[in-house]
Amino acid sequence: MSFKHIPLFVAVVIFLHVSDAGADPYDGPIFDAHGHMGASFDPNTINRIMEFNNVTRQVLMARYYPGKPDDVAGRDELSLEMAASYPGRFFPLVGMQLPWLTESNKWHDESLLEPLLKRTERRLSSGKFYGIGEVIVRHFAYSKSRHSEQDHPINSTFIRRLSGIAKRFDVPIVIHMEGEPGLVADFSQLIDEYKSVRYVWAHNCGRSHAKVIRSKLEKHGNLFCDLASMTNIGRHNYGTGLPRMESYTTLMEVGGIFFPRMKQVYEDFPDRFTIGMDVAHARGMNRRNYSLRVNRFRQLLGQLTPATAKLIAEDNAFQIFKLKN
C-alpha cells in the first residue's frame, strides 16, 4: 500500500489498523465479568462452553424478565445454585432486572422501593453475593416487550439509596445506561458524592465517545467500565450499533480492530476496564455464539500491550469484585 498521496492523519489510522490486524490473539485465561442467568440456561452447558474457551470465571446477574416461551426468566437463587455447583467459578450479583424496575412510573413507588432495598441488604448480608446489578437506567428498545425502551433517572432516590447499600457492604454496582449527556452529568454528580462506591458502567461506558470516557475516568477514580457485548459480531451485540445509535454513542472496533482513540483510552487506563460476553438469553448460550464473542475479544486484546491485556482480560475483575485470585 502506498501512502504517498494520503493525508498524514488518515495514513496513521490506516497504519494502526494494518499493524493491529497482524497482532497475535491473547491466549491467556479470561474472566467473563458480565454474564446473566435465566431459568432456561443449562448449567452443564455453560460450564463446558467456558472450559472450551478458557474462560475461568463468570459474574452472574439474574435476568428476571421473561424472554421467548423457551427462555424462562431467571432469579438469584439459580445464580447461587451455579456458584455452589462450581465453587470459585461463578459469582452472583443481587439481580436488578426485575419487572417493576422496567416500568418508569414505578421508580418512585415507595411501597415497592423499600422491600427491594431491604431484599438487597439481606442478600448481601449472606456473603454469597458480590455486587448489585445490572441496574437498567437508559436502555434502547429491541422490541415492544416490557423490557424494551427504558428511561429512568440515574441520580434518583432509588439509585442513591442503592449506592448507600453498596458503600456499606463494599460491593460494586453494574449500571446499564446509554451515554445521554444529561444522564452522564447526573451520573458524574452521583459518582462524585459516593466516592467509595465502585460503579461499573456497562458497554464501554454506555457506548460513549472516547473523549467522554477519558474525561470521566480522569475525574472519577471509582468509575470502571466493562466492554460487554461491544464486539462487532453477531446479530444483537451493542458493538454492531444495535438496536440504534445516537450522536453521543459510538463503537469501539470494526472488523476486529480497535479504533485508535479507543485503544489509547484502554492503554491509558488499563486498570479500569473488564470484558464480558453478556449472553442474556438461553438461545445464545451455545458454543458457537459464546466462542465467537470470546475469540473476538482475544483478537482485540492481542492489539494491546501484554500487561494491559491481562488486566482487562482477568485481573481487573478480581479487584473490582474483591475476589481472591
N, C-alpha and C positions, 0 to 999 in steps of 0.2 A: 504493500500500500504506500502511495506517495503522499506526503504531507505538504508538498511544495506550495500548493495554492489554497491550502486550508487555513482559516484564521487560527491564531495560536490557541485560544481557549478551546475551540472545537477539537483541535488536534490533541490537546492534553486529555480531553474527555475520551476521545477515541483510543488514545494510547492506554489510558487506565482500564478501559473496557477490554481491550485486547490482552493486556497483561493479566488481568483477573481471570479471563476466560481460560488461561492455561494453568491456573493455580491447582494444586492437588487438594482434593476434598479433605476436610477434617475427619480423622478416623478414630477419635477418642470417644469415651462414653458421653452420653447426653442425658441431661435432666429435663424431662418434659414438665415445665413449670406452669403449664396452663392446660389441664385436662378436665374432662367432665364425666359425670356418671348418670346413666339412666337405667331404668329397670330392665330394659331390653338388651343391655350390654351383657356379653358373656365374659365373666372374669377370666376364665382359662384362655380365651381367645386374646384378650387384652395382654395378658402376661406373655403368651407365646409371641405375639407381634412385637412387643417391646424387646424380648430376648433376641429375636431375629435381627433387630435393628440396633442392638447395643444401646438401648435406652434403659438406663438402670433404675430410674425413679420417676414418679409422676405425682404432681399435685392434682387432687381430685376435687371438683366443685359440682355438687349435685344440681342437675337440671330438673327443677320441679315442674316445669310446664310440659305438657304432652306434645309429642310430635305427630307423625302419622300413626294410623292404627297399630302398626307393628313397632312403634317407637314410644314405649310407655315411659311416663315421667319417672324421674328418679327421686331419691331422698337421701338425707345424710346417713341414715342407717346403712344403706348399701355401700357408701364410701367407707364406713367403719368396718364393714364386713371384708371389703377388699384389703384394707390395711391389716386386719387380723389374719387373713388368709396368707398374705405375703408380707411378713414383717420386714420393715425397713425399706419397703419398695413403694408404698403408696401413702400419701399424706393428705388427709381430708381437710377441707376448709368448711366453715359453717356456711351452708348454701344460702344464697340470697336471690336466686332466680325463682321466687315464689309468685304464684298467680296474682296476689293482690298488689305486689310491688310493680307489676307490669301495667297497672292501671293508674294513670296520673292523678285522678281525683281521690285516690286513697292515701297518698303520701302524707296528708295532713290529718288523717283519721287517728286520733289518739287511742281509740278503742282497739285498733289493730297495731299501732306503733308500739305500745307498751308491752304487750305479750311477746312480740317479735324480739324486742331488745332483751327482755328477760330470758327468752329462749336462747338467745345468743350468749348471754352471760353464763347460763347453766352449761351449755355445751363446751364453752371454752374452759370452764371450771373443771371439767372432766379430765383435762390434759390430753385428750385424744384428737383435738383439732389444732391446726397450725396457722390459722388465719381466718379471714372473713372474705367471702366473695363467691361469685362475681357479682358485684352490685351494678345493675344496669341503670345508667343515668341518661345518656343520649344514644339511641340505637336506631339505625335506619331500617326501614321495613323491607323484608324479602317477600312478605305475603300479607294477607289481611287477617292472619291469625291474631290471637290475643297478645302473643309475644312478638310484636312487629314494630310499628313506629312508636318509639318511646322518647319522651322529652320531659325530664324531671330536673328539679333544681339540685345543684351539687352542694352549695353552701346552705343547706336546709337543716331544720331541726333534726330530722332523721339521720342524716349523714354526720352531723356534728355529734350527736349522741353515740352513734356507732363508732366514731373516732375516739370518743372518750373511753369506750369499752376496749377498743384496740390498744389504746395507751395503757390502760390498767393491766391488761393481760400480755402486753408487749408482743403483739402479733400484727402482721400486715393486713391491709385491705386491698383487694383487687377491684379496680374500677374500670367499667366499660363506658367510655364517654367520647364520642366523636369531638374533634377539637374545635368546636364553635368558639369564636373569640370571646363572647360574653361568658360562656361557661369556663373557659380557660382562665379568665381573670378571676372569677369567683373561686375556682379550684385553687389558684395560686394563693388567694387570701386564706383559704381553709388550711392548706399545707403549711403556710407560714405560722398560723395560730397553733397548730398541733405539730410542733417541730420534732417530737419524739415518736410520732407515728410513721411507720413505713407505708407509703402509698405506692401501689403498683398500678400504673396507668397502662391498661392493656392495649395491644395492637399498635405498637410503635407510638405510644403517647397519643392515642386517638387519631392515628394516621396524619399527624401534624407535619408541617414542613420542617426541614432540618433546622432552620433558623429558630423556630418556636421551641423545638425540643431542646436545642442547645441553651436557649435563654432560660428555660425552666429548670434544667439540670444545674446550670450555674447558680441560680438563685436558691434552689431548694436541695439541700443535701439529703433529705429524707424522701425524695422522689425517685422512683425506679420505673422502668418501662419494660414490658415484655413484647416480644416480636411475634406473638402467637398469631397464626393464620395470616401472616403478612407475606408468605411466599407466593410468587406469581404463577401458581399452578392450580389445577382443579377447577371446579365449577362455582364454588361458593366462597373461596378464600378472599379475605379482605385485600390481599395483595394483588388481586386481579382487578380491583376497582369496584367490585360489587359490594352491596347492592346499588350504591351510587357514590359519586364523588362530588365534592363541592369545592369552592375556591380555596378553602382552608384545609382540604385533605390532599394527601399525595401518597405515592407508593415508595417502597424502599429499594426495589430492584426490578429488573426486567430481564427475562431470559436467563436467569441465574447469575446475573451480575449486579452487584450493589451500585446504586447511583453514588458518584464520588462524594457528594456533600454528606449523604447519609453515612457512608463508610467512615468518613472522617469523624463524625459525631461518635460513632461506636469506638473508634480508636482513642478519642479524647476523653471519653467517659467509660472506660472498659468495665468498671465495677458497678454499672447502673442498669445493665440490660440482662434479660433472660430470654430463652426461647420456649415455645410451646406449640404442640400440634393442634390443639383446640378442636379435637373431634368431639362434637357435641351430640351427634345422633348415631343411633345404632347402625344405620345403613352405611355409615362412613368408617366404622370400626372394623376394617378388614386389612389384610396385609398389603394389598396393592395401594390403597389410599394412604394408609399410615406411612408406608415406606416411601411413597412419593414425597411426602412432606418432610420426612427425616432426611432423605437424600438431597433435597433441595437446600435444606439448612446446612448440611455438610458441605455442599458446594459453595455456599455463601461464606460459611465460617472459614473455609480454606483461603479466602481472599484477605483475611485479617492476619495480623501478626499472631504467632502461636500463643503468646501469653494472653492476648485479648480473646482469641477464640476459645481457649479453655475456660476463662472466666465466664463468658457468655453461655457457653455450652453446658456448664455444670456448676462451677464454684459459686457464682453469684446467688444461685437459688438456695444453696446451703446457708449463706449469710442472711439473706432476706427472710427466710422462714425459720431461722435459728435451729438448724438441723446439724447433727453430727455427721461428718463425712467418713 
